[in-house]
Amino acid sequence: MAGARSVDLCAVDEVPPGTMTMTWVDGTEPVLVANVEGAIRAVSGICTHEYVELDGGFLAGRTVTCLLHTSRFDLVTGKALDAPAYDALEVYPVTIAEGRVLIDLPG
């Protein structure tokens, strides 16, 4: 991605299979990192329906369920699967390098 910057989110071993953790880019942008069936995924960490941090929700397979109104999101595509959320989560491409989870963001 032209003009992109690589952001180090966390160590891979901080996200064992079937778990998720919230990380913060520049201390302000929440990014949810989840280990979905052995693959690390990164998505925007806030529900698109109301401002709720998704790490307080439930991880099941490749979905996360928001704790507030039980909207589910697909962690691979970002797609909202249940109302009241209709907008998708932003999905970040993940790179694993030297045991670290990295994403690229616009510069």
Secondary structure, DSSP 8 states (H G I E B T S, - for coil): -TTEEEEEEEEGGGS-TT-EEEEEETTTEEEEEEEETTEEEEEESB-SSSS-BGGGSEEETTEEE-TTT--EEETTT--B-STT--S---EE-EEEETTEEEEEEE-
